[in-house]
Amino acid sequence: ANENVLLQGAVEGYGQYVLIEPERFVIQGGALRGETLCSVSTVFEDKTQLVVEGKKMELTADNSIAINGDAYVKRQLGDVIEWLRCDDILASKTNGSAKGQVRAIIDGCSASASALNWQRKPESDVFRFAGDSLLSHPQAEVSGSVIEFSPGLSTIVALSDEENSASIKRASGQSATGAWIKYNYLNHSLD
């Protein structure tokens, strides 16, 4: 389908080009409503709302998605909103990556970096921010070359590079710098 394509039903959205094949679904943006982006949204059985935007999206039969150009994903369940904005995203049910001016709100934390990789694990999802990373948690602000955030384990790990040390400033006013910092915000331990 071409030009001013609207999707309605269980999945809603808009774009300028849509291709539906047995193994993949492609949607691309254009000039609809003054937008160069395309958008797809749905609501899952548990009432989670999902909105995905970008210049081009491709969903494949193996449940992976590629979003290219001004990628944005927002997940909302009740009052809890998580989102990710960057240049490009490649994701599956178990892992993913985002690159190019990454900005995110994850589990009540805001973060920024050059790139993000994540992995779903039984004990905790792990989010690895790389490249001039900053993570703001209600109990601490952490910076480093790399930051690993594991909400299920209540931990934030920051690593330094040759130019900058890893640092943490806790809400209580205490701060620390080093090559490696690990903070557990549940029991307030700092290594």
C-alpha positions as CSV (number, residue, x, y, z in Angstrom):
1,A,0.0,0.0,0.0
2,N,1.3,3.5,-0.9
3,E,0.5,7.1,0.1
4,N,-1.3,8.0,3.3
5,V,-1.7,4.5,4.6
6,L,-3.7,4.1,7.8
7,L,-3.8,1.0,9.9
8,Q,-6.8,0.3,12.1
9,G,-7.8,-2.6,14.3
10,A,-5.6,-4.5,16.8
11,V,-2.6,-2.7,15.4
12,E,-3.1,1.0,14.5
13,G,-0.7,3.3,12.7
14,Y,0.2,5.4,9.7
15,G,2.9,5.6,7.0
16,Q,3.5,6.3,3.4
17,Y,4.4,2.7,2.4
18,V,3.3,-0.7,3.9
19,L,4.4,-4.1,2.7
20,I,2.9,-7.2,4.2
21,E,4.4,-10.6,3.4
22,P,4.2,-13.9,5.3
23,E,7.6,-13.5,6.8
24,R,7.8,-9.7,7.3
25,F,5.9,-6.5,7.7
26,V,7.5,-3.2,6.6
27,I,6.2,0.3,7.1
28,Q,7.9,3.5,6.0
29,G,7.2,7.2,6.7
30,G,6.5,10.0,4.4
31,A,4.6,13.3,4.3
32,L,1.4,12.2,6.0
33,R,0.2,14.8,8.6
34,G,3.4,16.7,8.0
35,E,5.3,13.7,9.5
36,T,8.3,12.0,7.9
37,L,7.9,9.2,10.4
38,C,5.7,6.2,10.5
39,S,3.9,4.9,13.6
40,V,2.5,1.7,14.9
41,S,0.7,1.1,18.2
42,T,-1.2,-1.6,20.0
43,V,-2.5,-2.7,23.4
44,F,-1.6,-6.1,24.8
45,E,-3.9,-8.4,26.9
46,D,-2.3,-7.1,30.2
47,K,-3.3,-3.5,29.1
48,T,0.3,-2.5,28.3
49,Q,0.2,0.1,25.5
50,L,3.1,0.1,23.0
51,V,3.9,2.9,20.5
52,V,6.7,2.5,18.0
53,E,7.8,5.3,15.6
54,G,10.6,5.7,13.1
55,K,11.4,6.6,9.5
56,K,11.3,2.9,8.6
57,M,10.3,-0.3,10.6
58,E,10.6,-3.9,9.7
59,L,9.1,-6.7,11.8
60,T,10.0,-10.3,10.9
61,A,8.5,-13.7,11.6
62,D,11.2,-14.5,14.1
63,N,9.7,-11.6,16.3
64,S,12.6,-9.2,15.7
65,I,12.1,-5.5,14.8
66,A,14.4,-3.0,13.2
67,I,13.6,0.7,13.5
68,N,15.7,3.0,11.4
69,G,15.8,6.8,11.7
70,D,14.5,8.8,14.6
71,A,13.5,5.6,16.5
72,Y,11.1,5.9,19.4
73,V,9.5,3.2,21.5
74,K,7.1,3.9,24.4
75,R,5.6,1.3,26.7
76,Q,3.0,2.3,29.2
77,L,1.1,0.2,31.9
78,G,-1.1,2.4,34.0
79,D,1.0,5.3,35.3
80,V,4.3,3.6,34.5
81,I,5.9,4.9,31.3
82,E,9.2,3.7,29.9
83,W,10.6,5.0,26.6
84,L,13.6,4.9,24.4
85,R,14.6,7.4,21.7
86,C,17.7,7.1,19.5
87,D,18.7,6.8,15.8
88,D,18.3,3.1,15.2
89,I,17.0,0.0,17.2
90,L,17.4,-3.7,16.5
91,A,15.5,-5.9,19.0
92,S,14.1,-9.3,19.7
93,K,12.3,-10.8,22.7
94,T,15.6,-11.6,24.4
95,N,18.0,-8.8,23.5
96,G,18.5,-5.7,21.5
97,S,20.6,-2.7,20.7
98,A,20.1,1.0,20.2
99,K,22.6,3.5,18.8
100,G,23.0,7.2,18.1
101,Q,22.1,9.7,20.8
102,V,20.3,7.3,23.1
103,R,17.9,8.7,25.6
104,A,15.8,6.5,27.8
105,I,13.5,6.2,30.8
106,I,13.8,2.7,32.2
107,D,12.4,1.5,35.6
108,G,12.1,5.1,36.9
109,C,15.7,6.1,35.8
110,S,16.6,8.5,33.0
111,A,19.7,7.7,31.0
112,S,21.8,9.0,28.1
113,A,24.6,7.4,26.1
114,S,25.9,6.9,22.6
115,A,24.7,3.3,22.5
116,L,22.6,0.8,24.5
117,N,22.6,-3.0,24.5
118,W,20.1,-5.0,26.6
119,Q,19.5,-8.6,27.5
120,R,16.6,-10.3,29.2
121,K,17.8,-12.7,31.8
122,P,15.8,-14.7,34.4
123,E,17.4,-12.9,37.4
124,S,17.2,-9.4,35.8
125,D,17.2,-7.5,32.6
126,V,20.6,-5.9,32.0
127,F,20.9,-2.6,30.2
128,R,24.5,-1.6,29.1
129,F,24.9,2.0,28.2
130,A,28.2,2.9,26.4
131,G,29.9,6.1,25.3
132,D,29.8,9.1,27.7
133,S,27.0,7.5,29.8
134,L,24.9,9.1,32.4
135,L,22.2,7.4,34.5
136,S,19.9,9.3,37.0
137,H,18.3,7.1,39.6
138,P,16.1,8.6,42.4
139,Q,18.9,7.7,44.8
140,A,22.0,8.5,42.8
141,E,23.4,10.0,39.6
142,V,26.1,7.8,38.0
143,S,28.4,8.6,35.1
144,G,31.0,6.6,33.2
145,S,32.3,5.3,29.9
146,V,30.0,2.3,30.4
147,I,27.0,1.9,32.8
148,E,25.3,-1.4,33.5
149,F,21.9,-1.2,35.0
150,S,20.2,-4.3,36.4
151,P,16.8,-3.3,38.0
152,G,16.0,-6.9,39.1
153,L,19.3,-7.0,41.1
154,S,19.0,-3.3,42.2
155,T,22.5,-2.6,40.9
156,I,24.2,0.1,38.9
157,V,27.8,-0.5,37.7
158,A,29.9,2.3,36.2
159,L,33.2,1.8,34.4
160,S,35.8,4.4,33.5
161,D,37.9,4.9,30.3
162,E,41.3,6.5,29.8
163,E,40.0,10.0,29.9
164,N,37.3,10.0,32.6
165,S,36.7,8.2,35.9
166,A,33.5,6.6,36.8
167,S,31.6,8.6,39.4
168,I,28.5,8.5,41.6
169,K,26.8,11.1,43.6
170,R,24.2,9.7,46.0
171,A,21.1,11.6,47.0
172,S,22.5,11.8,50.5
173,G,25.3,14.0,49.1
174,Q,28.0,11.3,49.3
175,S,30.1,10.9,46.2
176,A,32.9,8.6,44.8
177,T,35.0,8.3,41.7
178,G,37.1,5.4,40.5
179,A,37.9,3.0,37.6
180,W,34.9,0.8,38.7
181,I,31.9,1.5,40.9
182,K,29.1,-0.8,41.9
183,Y,26.1,0.6,43.8
184,N,23.2,-1.5,45.2
185,Y,20.3,1.0,45.7
186,L,18.3,-1.5,47.7
187,N,20.7,-2.0,50.5
188,H,22.8,1.1,49.7
189,S,26.1,-0.7,49.5
190,L,28.8,0.9,47.4
191,D,31.9,-1.0,46.1
